[in-house]
Amino acid sequence: MIEIFGWFWTSAIVVIAVAVVLLLIGIYNKLVRLRQGVRQGVADIDAQLRQRHDLIPNLVETVKGYAGHESATLEAVIAARNAAASGAPSAGSEAQLRGALDNLLALGEAYPDLKASANFQSLQHELADVEDKLAAARRALNAAVARFNAARESFPAVLFAGMLGFAEADFHRLDASEQGRVDQTPKVAF
């Protein structure tokens, strides 16, 4: 009888240990999957920023053809683009680029020939499309961060997430240049 009792407790401890290990594996795999979603969101934003940075030289060259004497505006756009494109994008460099782009697009109002240019209109449309995709990528990142943080903070993951190396993810924050643009469609004037 004592042998059966000892065997029972040994079996129970082994079953509980296996269940805890399986639970930890499940929590770890779920958090890894969600963290990858966050990383993918950051990569998507970087891709959209690169696409915007690649579009800017074409836009500047088009404007040069119609308003070449606006060199200060054109140089400001190129400098802001180069600052934003070098290394990791920062809120300050992207804000400076957004302001310079707004000034460049405003030249379309001052130069009717430029505004009528099919190439300029096409580039404006592409830029608006990239801005829309960038906003969508930012929303997707924030959703992925919310899912990751919720899974990380729910029971029983909250007991193990820290020791498994899963830190809280940060939401994408709007920089000062974007504060007034939340949920607005980019304006494209033809």
C-alpha positions in Angstrom: 0.0 0.0 0.0 2.8 2.4 0.8 4.5 1.6 -2.5 1.3 2.5 -4.4 1.0 5.7 -2.4 4.6 6.7 -3.2 4.1 5.8 -6.8 1.0 7.9 -7.0 2.7 11.0 -5.6 5.7 10.6 -7.8 3.4 10.2 -10.8 1.4 13.3 -9.8 4.6 15.4 -9.4 5.8 14.2 -12.8 2.5 15.0 -14.5 2.4 18.5 -12.9 6.0 19.2 -13.9 5.3 18.1 -17.5 2.1 20.3 -17.5 4.1 23.3 -16.3 6.8 22.7 -18.9 4.1 22.4 -21.6 2.4 25.6 -20.4 5.8 27.5 -20.4 6.5 26.2 -24.0 3.0 27.4 -25.1 3.4 30.8 -23.4 6.9 31.2 -24.9 5.8 30.3 -28.4 2.8 32.6 -28.3 4.9 35.5 -27.1 7.5 34.9 -29.8 4.8 34.9 -32.5 3.3 38.1 -31.2 6.8 39.8 -30.8 7.5 38.8 -34.4 4.3 40.7 -35.4 5.6 43.8 -33.6 8.9 43.5 -35.4 7.1 43.0 -38.7 5.1 46.2 -38.0 8.4 48.1 -37.4 9.8 46.7 -40.6 6.7 47.7 -42.6 7.0 51.3 -41.3 10.7 51.3 -42.3 9.8 50.1 -45.8 7.1 52.8 -46.3 9.6 55.4 -45.1 12.2 54.2 -47.5 9.6 54.3 -50.3 8.8 57.9 -49.4 12.5 58.8 -49.3 13.0 57.2 -52.7 10.1 59.2 -54.2 11.4 62.5 -53.1 14.3 62.9 -55.6 11.9 62.4 -58.5 9.5 65.0 -57.0 12.4 67.5 -56.6 13.6 66.9 -60.2 10.1 67.6 -61.5 9.8 70.8 -59.5 13.3 71.9 -60.7 12.1 71.8 -64.2 9.4 74.3 -63.5 10.7 76.3 -60.5 14.4 75.8 -60.5 15.0 79.2 -58.9 13.3 78.0 -55.7 16.7 76.5 -54.7 16.2 77.1 -51.0 13.1 75.0 -50.9 14.6 72.3 -53.1 17.8 72.2 -51.0 15.8 72.0 -47.8 13.9 69.0 -49.1 17.0 67.2 -50.2 18.8 67.9 -46.9 15.7 66.7 -44.9 15.4 63.6 -47.1 19.1 62.8 -46.6 18.9 63.3 -42.8 15.8 61.1 -42.6 17.2 58.4 -44.9 20.5 58.1 -43.1 20.3 55.5 -40.4 17.3 54.8 -38.2 14.4 57.2 -38.8 13.8 59.6 -35.9 10.7 61.6 -35.1 12.7 64.8 -35.6 14.1 64.0 -39.0 10.8 62.7 -40.3 9.1 65.9 -39.0 11.6 68.0 -40.7 11.1 66.0 -43.9 7.3 66.3 -43.7 7.6 70.1 -43.3 10.0 70.4 -46.2 7.7 68.2 -48.4 4.7 70.4 -47.5 6.7 73.5 -48.7 7.7 71.7 -51.9 4.1 70.7 -52.6 3.0 74.3 -51.9 5.1 75.4 -54.9 2.5 73.6 -57.1 0.1 76.4 -56.1 2.5 79.1 -57.0 3.4 77.7 -60.4 0.4 76.8 -62.5 2.5 75.0 -65.1 4.0 72.8 -62.4 0.5 72.1 -61.0 -0.7 71.1 -64.5 2.2 68.7 -65.1 1.1 65.1 -65.3 4.4 64.0 -63.8 4.0 66.3 -60.8 0.4 65.1 -60.3 1.5 61.5 -60.6 4.2 62.1 -58.0 1.8 63.9 -55.7 -0.6 60.9 -56.0 2.2 58.4 -55.2 3.3 60.5 -52.2 -0.3 60.6 -50.9 -0.5 56.8 -51.4 2.7 56.2 -49.6 1.5 58.4 -46.7 -1.7 56.4 -46.5 0.3 53.2 -46.4 2.5 54.6 -43.8 -0.5 55.5 -41.6 -1.9 52.0 -42.1 1.5 50.5 -41.2 1.5 52.6 -38.0 -2.0 51.5 -37.1 -1.0 47.8 -37.7 2.1 48.2 -35.5 0.0 49.6 -32.7 -2.5 46.8 -33.0 0.4 44.2 -32.9 1.9 46.0 -29.9 -1.5 45.9 -28.1 -1.9 42.2 -28.8 1.7 41.4 -27.6 1.4 43.5 -24.4 -2.0 42.1 -23.6 -0.7 38.5 -24.0 2.4 39.4 -22.0 0.4 40.9 -19.1 -2.3 38.2 -18.9 -2.2 35.3 -16.5 -0.3 33.0 -16.4 2.1 34.6 -19.0 2.7 37.6 -16.6 4.4 35.1 -14.2 7.0 34.0 -16.8 7.2 36.7 -19.5 9.9 38.8 -17.7 12.1 35.9 -16.9 11.8 34.6 -20.5 13.1 37.9 -21.8 9.9 39.5 -23.1 9.9 43.2 -22.3 6.8 45.5 -22.9 6.7 46.8 -26.5 6.2 50.5 -27.1 3.4 52.0 -29.2 4.2 54.2 -32.1 3.8 57.8 -31.1 2.9 60.7 -33.4 5.6 63.3 -33.7 4.8 67.0 -33.5 4.3 67.3 -37.3 1.7 64.6 -37.3 -0.4 65.7 -34.3 -2.9 67.7 -36.4 -3.2 65.0 -39.1 -4.6 62.1 -37.2 -7.3 60.3 -39.2 -7.1 62.9 -42.0 -6.7 62.0 -45.6 -3.7 63.6 -47.2 -4.6 66.6 -49.3 -3.7 66.3 -53.0 -4.4 69.3 -55.1 -4.5 69.1 -58.9 
